[in-house]
């Protein structure tokens, strides 16, 4: 697993509040050390999140690395250190969407169709089962897929999913319920 080497910690920006002649210092933004710890603790879970939204390992690793780079660049804007992981998850979801958009455009421009089936060497039973689940997930609406991935793979609560996707709690419940029903139908048809 690649590791981001911590750069010498620059002094975090300090905000000064002057009321009645009193000075109060408040640290703004997340530190490089905190981001490095977040990287070490959550890299694999973010990689798994990207893997459920994308379909190849290289793209997933690229998306997660890019997410950490972007959060590192914007770390002073993350006011609450506790929200760093949520900010990273949202960035991974957004970058996955962008990667899928670029891929769809590339497929439209591609002159010959790509083969649908994996090679014979990759035909183990567990991969076939996983492939059928991935195919069923691809058949879902985008929001249904995102809600199910965040809810059941990333193990987020419905409230966290709602906050991450910027939708209401009722919408999360509706998308989740409809997505599960559609998965049951799709997986029942392939069995």
Long-range contacts (C-beta under 8 A, 24 or more apart in sequence): 1-43, 1-44, 2-65, 3-39, 3-40, 4-35, 4-36, 4-39, 4-68, 4-72, 6-32, 6-33, 6-36, 7-32, 9-33, 12-76, 13-76, 28-76, 28-79, 29-75, 29-76, 29-77, 29-78, 29-79, 30-75, 30-78, 30-81, 30-84, 31-75, 31-81, 32-72, 32-75, 34-81, 34-84, 35-68, 35-71, 35-72, 35-75, 35-84, 38-84, 38-85, 38-88, 39-68, 42-85, 42-88, 45-154, 46-88, 46-89, 46-92, 48-153, 48-154, 49-89, 49-92, 49-93, 49-149, 49-150, 49-153, 49-154, 50-92, 50-95, 50-96, 52-137, 52-149, 52-153, 53-92, 53-93, 53-96, 53-97, 53-100, 53-145, 53-146, 53-149, 54-96, 54-99, 54-100, 55-134, 59-99, 62-99, 63-92, 63-95, 63-96, 63-99, 64-92, 66-95, 67-91, 67-92, 67-95, 86-160, 86-163, 86-164, 89-150, 89-154, 89-164, 90-164, 93-146, 93-150, 93-164, 93-165, 97-142, 132-187, 132-190, 133-187, 135-186, 135-190, 136-182, 136-183, 136-186, 136-187, 136-190, 137-183, 139-182, 139-186, 140-179, 140-182, 140-183, 141-175, 141-178, 141-179, 143-167, 143-171, 143-175, 144-175, 144-176, 144-178, 144-179, 144-182, 145-179, 146-175, 147-172, 147-175, 147-176, 147-179, 148-175, 148-176, 148-179, 148-180, 148-183, 151-176
